[in-house]
Amino acid sequence: MIASRLITRAAPRAKVVTTQQRRGFLDYITNYPDKINEIKKIQMKGGTCQGEANPTWLKQEGDNITNYVGMFLCFVGFAQLATGHYKLATGSGKMPE
């Protein structure tokens, strides 16, 4: 038999005292109210196969603002790419020597 097993069997068992820990932030996170069913009701309203008339990613509050910000950032990025390619092609916008 393994020596560690013999030692643990021979050792007297200590009395375990359990006390409740004070975990303010962790209790808040673990006991946070579940809102998934409410969100799911909004997403599933009217069925799931609605296509372009009522897409899933536009059903919740604030979805339009998020999409407009994303489209604006994409537009700014493509505009910077286009101006950079134009400047490279024409040789303009160089730093003075």
C-alpha positions in Angstrom: 0.0 0.0 0.0 1.1 3.6 -0.6 2.6 5.4 2.4 0.4 8.5 1.9 -2.7 6.4 2.2 -1.5 4.8 5.4 -0.8 8.2 6.9 -4.2 9.6 6.0 -6.0 6.6 7.4 -4.0 6.7 10.6 -4.4 10.4 11.2 -7.4 11.5 13.3 -10.0 13.5 11.4 -10.2 17.1 12.3 -13.5 18.7 13.1 -14.4 20.9 10.1 -16.0 24.3 11.0 -17.7 26.0 8.2 -18.4 29.7 8.4 -20.1 31.9 5.8 -17.7 34.1 3.9 -18.4 37.8 3.3 -18.2 38.2 -0.4 -20.0 41.4 -1.4 -19.0 41.7 -5.0 -18.9 38.0 -5.7 -22.3 37.5 -4.1 -23.7 40.2 -6.4 -22.2 38.5 -9.5 -23.4 35.0 -8.5 -26.9 36.1 -7.5 -27.4 38.4 -10.5 -30.9 38.2 -11.8 -31.3 36.1 -14.9 -32.8 38.1 -17.8 -32.2 35.6 -20.5 -35.8 34.5 -20.8 -36.9 38.2 -21.3 -34.3 38.7 -24.0 -35.3 35.4 -25.6 -39.0 36.4 -25.7 -38.0 39.6 -27.6 -35.8 37.6 -30.0 -38.4 34.9 -30.7 -41.3 37.3 -31.1 -43.1 36.6 -34.4 -41.0 33.5 -35.1 -37.5 32.9 -36.1 -37.6 32.8 -40.0 -38.5 36.4 -40.7 -35.5 37.2 -43.0 -34.8 40.8 -44.0 -38.2 42.3 -42.8 -37.4 41.9 -39.1 -33.8 40.6 -38.5 -32.9 39.3 -35.1 -30.0 41.8 -34.7 -32.4 44.8 -34.8 -35.0 43.6 -32.3 -33.7 44.9 -29.0 -33.5 48.5 -27.7 -30.3 50.2 -28.8 -29.6 47.9 -31.7 -30.0 50.6 -34.3 -27.5 52.9 -32.6 -24.9 50.2 -32.3 -25.3 49.4 -36.0 -25.1 53.0 -37.1 -21.9 53.5 -35.1 -20.5 50.3 -36.7 -21.4 51.5 -40.2 -19.9 54.9 -39.5 -16.6 53.3 -38.3 -16.5 51.1 -41.4 -17.1 54.1 -43.7 -14.3 56.1 -42.0 -11.9 53.2 -42.4 -12.7 52.7 -46.1 -12.4 56.4 -46.7 -9.0 56.5 -45.1 -8.0 53.4 -47.2 -9.2 55.1 -50.4 -7.3 58.4 -49.7 -4.2 56.4 -48.8 -4.3 54.4 -52.1 -4.9 57.6 -54.1 -2.0 59.4 -52.4 0.3 56.4 -53.1 -0.8 56.2 -56.7 -0.3 59.9 -57.5 2.7 60.6 -55.2 0.9 63.4 -53.3 0.9 64.0 -49.6 4.6 63.4 -49.1 6.5 64.9 -46.2 8.8 67.8 -47.2 12.5 66.9 -47.1 
